Amino acid sequence: MAFTQLLMENPHTGARKSAPVGLSWTVLIFGFLPPLFRGDIKWGVIILLFWLFSAGLTNIVFMFIYNKLYIKELMLEGYKLREMPEGMEARVRDTLNMTLPH
């Protein structure tokens, strides 16, 4: 289960998005729908295609990696970390294995 939420903001547009860190139980249960609801069309379609060819078994794999993929996609779009719960910096850094731009 996601153990915390990050608030990401695009400094150019002012758009803000919440990004969970940790396991994605929603992807395990609902497959490609959570990415689509987040506006992450690319990964929603990718998960759907894998789901079709594996009868849903790939949801088990994507539950472990999707939230990290979502955060990477946000960073590629220019989003930067705006807010993180206090005391979670080390755990988030270790879980994501990356440095988040401020």
Secondary structure, 3 states (H helix, E strand, C coil): CEEEEEEEECCCCCCEEEEEEECCHHHHHHCCHHHHHCCCHHHHHHHHHHHHHHCCCHHHHHHHHHHHHHHHHHHHCCCEEEECCCCCHHHHHHHHCCCCCC
